[in-house]
Amino acid sequence: MKKTKLLKKVEVDFTLFIVILAILVIGVIMVYSASSYSALNNPAIHDDMYYFKKQLIAAFLGLFLMLVIEKIDYHKIKKYTNIILIITFVLLILVVLIGPSINGAKRWINVGPLGQLQPSEIAKYAIVLLLAKGIEKTGERIKKFSTVIVYLFVAAFFAGMVYIEKNLSIASVIMIVSIIIIYVGGAKWQYIAALIGSLLPIGLVFIYAEAYRINRLMTFLNPWQDPKGKGYQIIQSFYALGSGGILGLGFGQSRQKCYYIPEPHNDFIFAIIGEELGLIGCVFIIILFLIMIQRGISIAMNAKDTYGTLLAVGITSVIAIQAIINIAVVTGSMPVTGVPLPFISYGGSSLLFNLMAMGILLNISSQKERK
């Protein structure tokens, strides 16, 4: 007699939930430590807790939304996918039209008392929702090269809109995540290999399209050739990590945050963690991310349907790729690029949407397949 599968509601992945809380708490605390000196000595702010309070508000709001979304069946999100895509498209257009230019890039929209919204953070997950829904509906047709090209073209369209904002790093994240989802969805590895091979030259064209990107690439090869200019930031990151040693200088004792590393609470916060908490602190955070990735993969493998699997893969990939790129940049393992460390780098939009995505992942974990 053939055994039937029984699908039933189980408890959420408690390990993942604890890891999310641990990384979130570390992030909020380290934002305070990394930003306190510059915020206190900024005449326009003069409040050492300025960035900390904003990050704390985003953390509580994101945590609340995560818990709410965790209670909503992830299948219900499917019918709102098109609406989310339209909203994302409109927001990306508004960034180009009315967004303020900061350091030569337009990436944010002012939303009054709520501060600034970064639509590219929505775009990362909007593409995950689109591909998960589309590939599940496509079924076996995903094995056709024409189908793969269609999905990749749609992803490239949104990535291109993000690229126009001079945000090549997030555009690259969108494309990498899209390729992962398409491959997991059933595309032949030969097609994926061919696509990666064709996209690499295009990526080089985008890099050489802007002088500052060429400079970053050259600086990566030898940052010491211009230690007071192009190589300054990464060299200061090396100083922070090196001076931290094994145990670190102690919480709040960073010297590099005192106007040596520009905006240390943002993309280079991992360097401040290394300086204050040492190698042990860095390894601990890396282990937390590895556990998060492992739980995400496990949730994907045990999801009760293709849609849940692809959603889990996409959400986990976004977090994993950003964490890998950020840590690689801070440690000098790849050229400098503006990718925040998930849940830790300062930024309300990033924190908010990452936590909302974790709510979806937790809901998927609560609907595991039981035989």
VOPAGU-2260 file (C-alpha; in pm, 1 decimal, decimal comma):
REM VOPAGU-2260
SITE   aa  ch    i         X         Y         Z
SITE  MET   A    0       0,0       0,0       0,0
SITE  LYS   A    1     138,8     340,4    -101,4
SITE  LYS   A    2     218,9     574,1     184,2
SITE  THR   A    3      59,3     916,1     169,7
SITE  LYS   A    4     219,7    1239,5     274,4
SITE  LEU   A    5      69,7    1431,3     561,4
SITE  LEU   A    6     120,0    1806,4     563,7
SITE  LYS   A    7      59,7    1975,8     892,0
SITE  LYS   A    8     141,2    2297,4    1073,9
SITE  VAL   A    9     445,5    2275,0    1297,0
SITE  GLU   A   10     631,5    2522,2    1510,3
SITE  VAL   A   11     854,0    2776,8    1337,1
SITE  ASP   A   12    1227,2    2712,0    1309,8
SITE  PHE   A   13    1328,1    2817,9    1660,9
SITE  THR   A   14    1700,5    2807,2    1583,7
SITE  LEU   A   15    1656,4    3051,9    1295,8
SITE  PHE   A   16    1442,8    3279,0    1512,4
SITE  ILE   A   17    1709,4    3292,5    1786,3
SITE  VAL   A   18    1985,3    3359,2    1532,0
SITE  ILE   A   19    1785,2    3646,3    1381,0
SITE  LEU   A   20    1739,3    3801,7    1725,6
SITE  ALA   A   21    2109,0    3754,6    1810,5
SITE  ILE   A   22    2231,9    3922,1    1491,0
SITE  LEU   A   23    1973,3    4198,3    1529,3
SITE  VAL   A   24    2079,7    4279,0    1886,5
SITE  ILE   A   25    2448,8    4277,3    1791,7
SITE  GLY   A   26    2373,6    4502,3    1496,0
SITE  VAL   A   27    2183,4    4765,3    1692,2
SITE  ILE   A   28    2448,3    4773,5    1966,2
SITE  MET   A   29    2735,8    4798,2    1717,4
SITE  VAL   A   30    2560,7    5076,9    1525,7
SITE  TYR   A   31    2568,2    5276,6    1847,9
SITE  SER   A   32    2933,2    5202,0    1911,7
SITE  ALA   A   33    3041,3    5272,6    1552,7
SITE  SER   A   34    2841,1    5594,9    1513,1
SITE  SER   A   35    2853,7    5752,4    1860,3
SITE  TYR   A   36    3174,6    5952,7    1810,6
SITE  SER   A   37    3089,3    6101,9    1470,3
SITE  ALA   A   38    2727,4    6172,0    1572,3
SITE  LEU   A   39    2832,9    6346,4    1894,2
SITE  ASN   A   40    3086,4    6564,2    1715,9
SITE  ASN   A   41    2860,9    6650,3    1423,9
SITE  PRO   A   42    2735,5    7008,1    1479,7
SITE  ALA   A   43    2411,9    6928,9    1297,8
SITE  ILE   A   44    2337,1    6631,1    1526,2
SITE  HIS   A   45    2537,9    6657,5    1849,1
SITE  ASP   A   46    2377,0    6341,4    1985,5
SITE  ASP   A   47    2583,7    6026,1    2028,3
SITE  MET   A   48    2265,2    5813,8    2019,3
SITE  TYR   A   49    2121,6    5969,4    1702,8
SITE  TYR   A   50    2185,7    5676,0    1465,4
SITE  PHE   A   51    2130,2    5424,1    1743,5
SITE  LYS   A   52    1778,7    5553,6    1812,4
SITE  LYS   A   53    1685,5    5549,2    1444,4
SITE  GLN   A   54    1819,7    5195,6    1403,8
SITE  LEU   A   55    1641,9    5083,0    1720,8
SITE  ILE   A   56    1308,6    5216,0    1592,7
SITE  ALA   A   57    1361,6    5035,7    1260,0
SITE  ALA   A   58    1454,7    4718,4    1449,9
SITE  PHE   A   59    1138,1    4721,1    1664,4
SITE  LEU   A   60     917,1    4801,4    1365,3
SITE  GLY   A   61    1085,9    4532,4    1154,7
SITE  LEU   A   62    1060,1    4277,7    1436,4
SITE  PHE   A   63     690,8    4354,1    1478,0
SITE  LEU   A   64     628,2    4313,0    1103,9
SITE  MET   A   65     832,2    3991,8    1100,5
SITE  LEU   A   66     613,8    3841,3    1372,3
SITE  VAL   A   67     296,9    3952,2    1194,0
SITE  ILE   A   68     408,9    3814,2     855,9
SITE  GLU   A   69     518,3    3488,8    1020,0
SITE  LYS   A   70     152,3    3425,8    1106,4
SITE  ILE   A   71      34,4    3479,2     746,6
SITE  ASP   A   72      33,7    3180,2     512,2
SITE  TYR   A   73     305,7    3254,9     258,0
SITE  HIS   A   74      79,0    3134,2     -24,6
SITE  LYS   A   75    -138,6    3443,3      27,8
SITE  ILE   A   76     155,2    3662,3     -78,5
SITE  LYS   A   77     138,7    3507,6    -425,7
SITE  LYS   A   78    -171,4    3700,7    -531,7
SITE  TYR   A   79     -11,8    4033,4    -434,6
SITE  THR   A   80     309,1    3973,5    -632,9
SITE  ASN   A   81     204,7    4184,8    -931,5
SITE  ILE   A   82     100,0    4472,5    -707,1
SITE  ILE   A   83     435,8    4457,9    -526,4
SITE  LEU   A   84     617,4    4464,2    -861,7
SITE  ILE   A   85     420,3    4767,0    -981,2
SITE  ILE   A   86     487,9    4953,0    -655,4
SITE  THR   A   87     857,6    4863,1    -681,4
SITE  PHE   A   88     870,6    4986,1   -1042,3
SITE  VAL   A   89     704,4    5318,8    -952,4
SITE  LEU   A   90     938,3    5371,2    -655,9
SITE  LEU   A   91    1246,2    5301,0    -867,7
SITE  ILE   A   92    1122,6    5556,8   -1123,5
SITE  LEU   A   93    1061,6    5812,9    -847,8
SITE  VAL   A   94    1417,7    5766,5    -722,9
SITE  VAL   A   95    1551,6    5874,1   -1062,5
SITE  LEU   A   96    1305,5    6163,1   -1098,0
SITE  ILE   A   97    1289,9    6317,9    -750,4
SITE  GLY   A   98    1541,8    6131,6    -535,7
SITE  PRO   A   99    1816,3    6340,7    -372,5
SITE  SER   A  100    2166,9    6296,1    -510,1
SITE  ILE   A  101    2402,3    6179,1    -234,8
SITE  ASN   A  102    2769,7    6128,1    -321,6
SITE  GLY   A  103    2677,4    6130,2    -689,7
SITE  ALA   A  104    2414,1    5854,9    -660,2
SITE  LYS   A  105    2034,1    5859,2    -642,5
SITE  ARG   A  106    1919,1    5568,9    -425,3
SITE  TRP   A  107    1670,1    5712,7    -178,8
SITE  ILE   A  108    1331,6    5882,1    -161,0
SITE  ASN   A  109    1248,1    6125,5     116,8
SITE  VAL   A  110     933,5    6012,6     299,2
SITE  GLY   A  111     895,9    6300,4     542,1
SITE  PRO   A  112     925,0    6224,1     914,9
SITE  LEU   A  113     995,6    5857,1     836,3
SITE  GLY   A  114    1330,7    5953,4     684,4
SITE  GLN   A  115    1447,1    5797,3     358,8
SITE  LEU   A  116    1329,3    5488,3     173,2
SITE  GLN   A  117    1564,2    5284,7     -47,6
SITE  PRO   A  118    1350,4    5112,1    -315,2
SITE  SER   A  119    1635,1    4884,3    -426,4
SITE  GLU   A  120    1590,6    4700,3     -95,0
SITE  ILE   A  121    1233,9    4621,2    -201,5
SITE  ALA   A  122    1344,0    4525,5    -553,3
SITE  LYS   A  123    1566,6    4242,4    -425,0
SITE  TYR   A  124    1273,8    4062,2    -267,8
SITE  ALA   A  125    1018,9    4162,7    -533,2
SITE  ILE   A  126    1223,5    3967,1    -788,0
SITE  VAL   A  127    1234,0    3667,9    -550,5
SITE  LEU   A  128     852,7    3674,4    -524,8
SITE  LEU   A  129     814,3    3706,9    -901,0
SITE  LEU   A  130    1050,9    3422,9    -989,1
SITE  ALA   A  131     909,6    3188,8    -724,5
SITE  LYS   A  132     554,6    3243,1    -849,6
SITE  GLY   A  133     647,3    3228,3   -1217,1
SITE  ILE   A  134     870,3    2921,5   -1204,4
SITE  GLU   A  135     614,5    2724,7   -1002,4
SITE  LYS   A  136     353,0    2807,0   -1266,7
SITE  THR   A  137     593,3    2733,0   -1552,2
SITE  GLY   A  138     665,6    2381,6   -1428,8
SITE  GLU   A  139     873,1    2166,1   -1664,2
SITE  ARG   A  140     901,9    2447,8   -1918,1
SITE  ILE   A  141    1179,1    2599,1   -1703,9
SITE  LYS   A  142    1403,8    2339,0   -1864,8
SITE  LYS   A  143    1370,1    2524,1   -2195,5
SITE  PHE   A  144    1635,7    2783,3   -2271,8
SITE  SER   A  145    1376,2    3030,7   -2400,5
SITE  THR   A  146    1193,0    3022,0   -2066,4
SITE  VAL   A  147    1515,9    3080,0   -1874,5
SITE  ILE   A  148    1594,2    3381,4   -2095,8
SITE  VAL   A  149    1251,8    3533,4   -2029,4
SITE  TYR   A  150    1291,1    3516,0   -1651,6
SITE  LEU   A  151    1647,4    3641,5   -1668,7
SITE  PHE   A  152    1537,2    3931,3   -1887,6
SITE  VAL   A  153    1272,3    4035,4   -1633,3
SITE  ALA   A  154    1529,1    4019,7   -1352,8
SITE  ALA   A  155    1776,2    4215,8   -1566,6
SITE  PHE   A  156    1511,6    4483,3   -1626,1
SITE  PHE   A  157    1475,0    4556,2   -1254,3
SITE  ALA   A  158    1848,7    4518,6   -1198,9
SITE  GLY   A  159    1900,4    4771,6   -1477,9
SITE  MET   A  160    1672,1    5019,9   -1305,5
SITE  VAL   A  161    1877,1    4979,5    -987,9
SITE  TYR   A  162    2195,8    5019,7   -1194,2
SITE  ILE   A  163    2070,1    5353,9   -1327,6
SITE  GLU   A  164    2071,5    5473,3    -965,9
SITE  LYS   A  165    2447,7    5402,2    -972,1
SITE  ASN   A  166    2401,8    5101,0    -749,3
SITE  LEU   A  167    2586,5    4828,0    -938,4
SITE  SER   A  168    2639,7    4623,8    -621,3
SITE  ILE   A  169    2268,4    4570,1    -547,5
SITE  ALA   A  170    2197,7    4521,2    -919,0
SITE  SER   A  171    2458,0    4243,9    -914,1
SITE  VAL   A  172    2296,2    4088,2    -606,0
SITE  ILE   A  173    1961,7    4081,9    -789,3
SITE  MET   A  174    2113,8    3904,3   -1089,5
SITE  ILE   A  175    2308,2    3650,0    -881,5
SITE  VAL   A  176    2001,5    3566,0    -672,2
SITE  SER   A  177    1790,8    3534,8    -987,7
SITE  ILE   A  178    2033,8    3286,7   -1142,6
SITE  ILE   A  179    2033,3    3080,1    -822,4
SITE  ILE   A  180    1652,1    3066,7    -811,6
SITE  ILE   A  181    1626,2    2979,4   -1181,6
SITE  TYR   A  182    1879,7    2699,5   -1138,9
SITE  VAL   A  183    1708,9    2557,6    -828,7
SITE  GLY   A  184    1377,9    2588,4   -1013,5
SITE  GLY   A  185    1493,6    2328,5   -1264,6
SITE  ALA   A  186    1696,5    2502,9   -1535,1
SITE  LYS   A  187    1973,0    2294,5   -1689,1
SITE  TRP   A  188    2319,5    2365,7   -1554,2
SITE  GLN   A  189    2450,8    2402,6   -1909,6
SITE  TYR   A  190    2217,5    2698,8   -1960,5
SITE  ILE   A  191    2326,0    2854,8   -1631,7
SITE  ALA   A  192    2694,8    2810,8   -1718,8
SITE  ALA   A  193    2637,4    2971,8   -2057,9
SITE  LEU   A  194    2449,9    3262,6   -1902,6
SITE  ILE   A  195    2718,2    3323,9   -1640,9
SITE  GLY   A  196    2982,2    3314,6   -1912,9
SITE  SER   A  197    2791,1    3571,8   -2116,9
SITE  LEU   A  198    2712,3    3797,2   -1819,8
SITE  LEU   A  199    3072,3    3828,9   -1701,8
SITE  PRO   A  200    3182,0    4040,8   -2002,1
SITE  ILE   A  201    2870,4    4255,4   -1959,0
SITE  GLY   A  202    2964,0    4305,8   -1593,7
SITE  LEU   A  203    3309,9    4421,7   -1698,1
SITE  VAL   A  204    3152,7    4672,2   -1938,1
SITE  PHE   A  205    2943,5    4814,5   -1652,6
SITE  ILE   A  206    3254,6    4837,4   -1433,6
SITE  TYR   A  207    3452,7    5022,7   -1697,2
SITE  ALA   A  208    3158,7    5252,2   -1770,0
SITE  GLU   A  209    3238,8    5459,2   -1459,8
SITE  ALA   A  210    3584,3    5589,1   -1369,1
SITE  TYR   A  211    3530,3    5538,3    -995,5
SITE  ARG   A  212    3463,1    5167,1   -1050,3
SITE  ILE   A  213    3787,6    5129,2   -1242,7
SITE  ASN   A  214    3965,9    5305,4    -957,3
SITE  ARG   A  215    3811,4    5063,8    -706,5
SITE  LEU   A  216    3932,8    4768,0    -910,5
SITE  MET   A  217    4285,4    4908,3    -935,8
SITE  THR   A  218    4283,4    4994,4    -565,5
SITE  PHE   A  219    4185,0    4637,1    -481,2
SITE  LEU   A  220    4495,3    4511,0    -659,2
SITE  ASN   A  221    4722,3    4749,3    -466,3
SITE  PRO   A  222    4557,9    4986,1    -213,2
SITE  TRP   A  223    4897,8    5109,9     -95,7
SITE  GLN   A  224    4970,4    5285,8    -424,5
SITE  ASP   A  225    4741,1    5568,6    -310,7
SITE  PRO   A  226    4710,7    5534,6      70,7
SITE  LYS   A  227    4571,4    5887,5     121,5
SITE  GLY   A  228    4332,1    5872,8    -170,1
SITE  LYS   A  229    4164,1    5579,6    -340,0
SITE  GLY   A  230    4312,3    5320,0    -103,9
SITE  TYR   A  231    4240,6    5514,1     214,2
SITE  GLN   A  232    3917,3    5342,2     321,0
SITE  ILE   A  233    4030,4    4983,7     278,1
SITE  ILE   A  234    4367,1    5055,7     443,8
SITE  GLN   A  235    4188,5    5202,7     745,8
SITE  SER   A  236    3975,9    4886,6     752,0
SITE  PHE   A  237    4295,9    4680,0     765,0
SITE  TYR   A  238    4420,9    4892,4    1055,5
SITE  ALA   A  239    4093,7    4837,0    1243,5
SITE  LEU   A  240    4094,8    4460,4    1192,9
SITE  GLY   A  241    4465,3    4431,2    1268,9
SITE  SER   A  242    4458,7    4639,1    1587,4
SITE  GLY   A  243    4166,3    4433,9    1720,5
SITE  GLY   A  244    4376,3    4119,0    1738,6
SITE  ILE   A  245    4220,5    3809,4    1889,8
SITE  LEU   A  246    4015,0    3960,2    2171,9
SITE  GLY   A  247    3964,0    4316,9    2046,7
SITE  LEU   A  248    4016,8    4652,4    2214,2
SITE  GLY   A  249    3683,1    4633,9    2395,7
SITE  PHE   A  250    3334,7    4763,6    2323,5
SITE  GLY   A  251    3336,9    5134,8    2239,0
SITE  GLN   A  252    3716,3    5151,8    2223,4
SITE  SER   A  253    3759,1    5173,7    1846,0
SITE  ARG   A  254    4000,7    5437,6    1722,9
SITE  GLN   A  255    3924,7    5402,4    1352,7
SITE  LYS   A  256    3565,8    5520,4    1403,1
SITE  CYS   A  257    3704,5    5860,6    1504,7
SITE  TYR   A  258    3693,5    6003,3    1150,3
SITE  TYR   A  259    3942,9    5753,5    1008,0
SITE  ILE   A  260    3688,8    5519,6     845,7
SITE  PRO   A  261    3421,0    5730,2     671,4
SITE  GLU   A  262    3071,2    5651,6     803,1
SITE  PRO   A  263    3190,1    5348,4    1004,6
SITE  HIS   A  264    2833,8    5250,1    1099,0
SITE  ASN   A  265    2747,5    5171,1     736,7
SITE  ASP   A  266    2916,7    4928,7     498,8
SITE  PHE   A  267    3241,4    4903,8     699,2
SITE  ILE   A  268    3086,4    4829,4    1037,3
SITE  PHE   A  269    3241,4    4481,2    1028,4
SITE  ALA   A  270    3584,0    4648,7    1055,2
SITE  ILE   A  271    3474,6    4823,8    1375,5
SITE  ILE   A  272    3345,8    4491,2    1508,4
SITE  GLY   A  273    3686,9    4339,4    1437,6
SITE  GLU   A  274    3862,0    4625,4    1614,7
SITE  GLU   A  275    3642,7    4622,1    1924,6
SITE  LEU   A  276    3548,5    4253,8    1952,7
SITE  GLY   A  277    3851,3    4104,2    1780,3
SITE  LEU   A  278    3879,6    3787,9    1575,7
SITE  ILE   A  279    3652,2    3607,8    1821,2
SITE  GLY   A  280    3371,8    3859,2    1763,8
SITE  CYS   A  281    3411,0    3839,2    1385,8
SITE  VAL   A  282    3411,1    3459,7    1384,2
SITE  PHE   A  283    3104,6    3453,3    1610,1
SITE  ILE   A  284    2910,4    3674,7    1369,4
SITE  ILE   A  285    3022,1    3467,6    1070,1
SITE  ILE   A  286    2904,4    3152,6    1250,6
SITE  LEU   A  287    2564,5    3313,6    1312,1
SITE  PHE   A  288    2530,7    3390,8     941,7
SITE  LEU   A  289    2638,0    3037,1     851,1
SITE  ILE   A  290    2371,4    2896,2    1083,2
SITE  MET   A  291    2113,8    3128,7     928,0
SITE  ILE   A  292    2210,3    3012,8     578,1
SITE  GLN   A  293    2203,3    2648,4     683,7
SITE  ARG   A  294    1857,6    2685,7     836,6
SITE  GLY   A  295    1737,4    2865,0     523,2
SITE  ILE   A  296    1860,1    2578,9     304,0
SITE  SER   A  297    1698,7    2327,0     535,8
SITE  ILE   A  298    1368,3    2514,3     523,0
SITE  ALA   A  299    1386,0    2520,9     142,1
SITE  MET   A  300    1450,7    2146,4     125,3
SITE  ASN   A  301    1160,1    2067,9     357,6
SITE  ALA   A  302     909,1    2315,2     214,4
SITE  LYS   A  303     580,5    2156,0     120,3
SITE  ASP   A  304     575,1    2289,2    -236,9
SITE  THR   A  305     790,8    2436,1    -512,5
SITE  TYR   A  306     676,5    2790,4    -436,4
SITE  GLY   A  307     791,9    2762,3     -74,4
SITE  THR   A  308    1122,3    2609,7    -178,8
SITE  LEU   A  309    1200,2    2886,8    -427,8
SITE  LEU   A  310    1094,4    3160,3    -184,2
SITE  ALA   A  311    1320,3    3016,6      86,3
SITE  VAL   A  312    1609,9    2980,0    -157,2
SITE  GLY   A  313    1569,0    3337,5    -279,9
SITE  ILE   A  314    1541,9    3495,6      65,0
SITE  THR   A  315    1836,0    3295,9     197,5
SITE  SER   A  316    2043,9    3380,6    -110,0
SITE  VAL   A  317    1986,3    3755,6     -68,0
SITE  ILE   A  318    2115,3    3745,7     290,3
SITE  ALA   A  319    2401,7    3505,9     213,6
SITE  ILE   A  320    2534,3    3694,0     -90,0
SITE  GLN   A  321    2521,5    4031,5      82,7
SITE  ALA   A  322    2697,3    3898,2     392,3
SITE  ILE   A  323    2968,2    3730,4     182,6
SITE  ILE   A  324    3027,7    4040,4     -31,6
SITE  ASN   A  325    3034,7    4279,9     265,3
SITE  ILE   A  326    3279,7    4071,6     468,7
SITE  ALA   A  327    3494,0    4010,2     159,3
SITE  VAL   A  328    3512,1    4384,9      90,7
SITE  VAL   A  329    3600,0    4479,7     449,0
SITE  THR   A  330    3875,8    4215,8     462,1
SITE  GLY   A  331    4017,5    4321,9     124,8
SITE  SER   A  332    3915,8    4000,3     -51,8
SITE  MET   A  333    3731,8    4184,4    -330,5
SITE  PRO   A  334    3703,3    4543,2    -462,1
SITE  VAL   A  335    3516,5    4796,1    -249,8
SITE  THR   A  336    3144,1    4805,3    -324,9
SITE  GLY   A  337    2845,8    4940,5    -136,2
SITE  VAL   A  338    2671,6    4632,4       1,5
SITE  PRO   A  339    2552,2    4656,2     364,7
SITE  LEU   A  340    2598,1    4373,8     613,4
SITE  PRO   A  341    2243,8    4237,1     668,3
SITE  PHE   A  342    2085,0    4319,4    1007,4
SITE  ILE   A  343    2405,1    4491,0    1124,3
SITE  SER   A  344    2492,0    4785,9     898,0
SITE  TYR   A  345    2299,6    5107,4     965,5
SITE  GLY   A  346    1998,6    5155,7     740,3
SITE  GLY   A  347    1629,4    5145,0     817,4
SITE  SER   A  348    1513,4    5026,5     473,1
SITE  SER   A  349    1756,9    4735,9     462,0
SITE  LEU   A  350    1679,0    4626,3     817,0
SITE  LEU   A  351    1303,4    4659,6     774,2
SITE  PHE   A  352    1273,3    4456,4     454,1
SITE  ASN   A  353    1525,0    4194,5     563,5
SITE  LEU   A  354    1320,8    4128,8     877,2
SITE  MET   A  355     998,2    4115,0     676,6
SITE  ALA   A  356    1160,7    3858,7     448,2
SITE  MET   A  357    1260,8    3657,9     755,4
SITE  GLY   A  358     893,6    3656,4     854,4
SITE  ILE   A  359     812,8    3482,2     524,6
SITE  LEU   A  360    1097,4    3235,8     578,2
SITE  LEU   A  361     974,2    3154,5     929,2
SITE  ASN   A  362     623,5    3096,1     796,2
SITE  ILE   A  363     758,7    2854,6     535,8
SITE  SER   A  364     939,7    2670,5     815,2
SITE  SER   A  365     609,9    2632,6    1000,7
SITE  GLN   A  366     461,0    2440,4     708,2
SITE  LYS   A  367     718,7    2166,0     671,0
SITE  GLU   A  368     643,4    1844,9     491,0
SITE  ARG   A  369     569,6    1555,5     722,9
SITE  LYS   A  370     553,5    1197,0     594,8
